[in-house]
Amino acid sequence: MKKLEQLYEGKAKKVFATDDPDLVIVDYKDDATAFNGAKKGTIVGKGVINNKLTNYLMQQLEKEGVPTHFVEEISDRETVVKKVTIVPLEVIIRNISAGSFAKRYGVEEGIVFKAPTVEFSYKSDPLDDPLLNHYHALALGLATQEEIDQIIAMAFKVNDVLKAFFAEVGVTLVDFKLEFGKTSDGKIVLADEISPDTCRLWDSKTGEKLDKDRFRRDMGGVEDAYQEIMRRVFGK
Ligand code: UDP
């Protein structure tokens, strides 16, 4: 596998071509952004943590029948994944009120829902990722009805698997964002990452935040929180 030219640089990752047209290499950075790039910083060691955690969780999900883009981890920060066209939807699952949900609906954080919720945002930096419903997604041609149905079913399945997994290591999965992609043969697979950048993770006993909210809200202890998640998951 040869790492060829850079195809794309996002806020947290770079993507490189390989000598196989169906595979790319993702390279995780320590760069952190929040509020659509308005706040910038560095979380030392984040790239390594997010790479390893994402790969581990994607492999657990594969075992549970969720197809993902994961192929092979090739270094601390680099992973070979299937080349996909990203469906331009951020799919957010919530088990407990927090963040923009609490703000939008004027409720406190920490309300445990009877059933998880799903919502979509349109992945668009210039528009600031506006919230949309699935009719809007259809109208804009972002996905087909069948793809949206598949995406919702997969997202709830991911929630079941991850919620149970994190509960075992004393972490409450509050909410998270997923992205899906389409492979060259038209199959929808889970893509992007699953990490403390994209999940809200609270210590089950103390309620302490172990995720990017520590960076967003200038709470300090950001690196320690990411490392604590690593320790819980990998026992080191
Ligand atoms: N999230 C994300 N990327 C985004 C927006 C949200 O990974 O661009 C994640 C976020 O970390 C949280 C969940 O999605 O786990 C729900 O985020 P919310 O809508 O509450 O937005 P926020 O308060 O983070 O702006």
Boltz pocket constraint, residues with backbone or C-beta under 6 A from the ligand:
constraints:
  - pocket:
      binder: B
      contacts: [[A, 90], [A, 92], [A, 93], [A, 98], [A, 99], [A, 100], [A, 101], [A, 129], [A, 175], [A, 176], [A, 177], [A, 196], [A, 197], [A, 198], [A, 199], [A, 200], [A, 212]]
      max_distance: 6.0
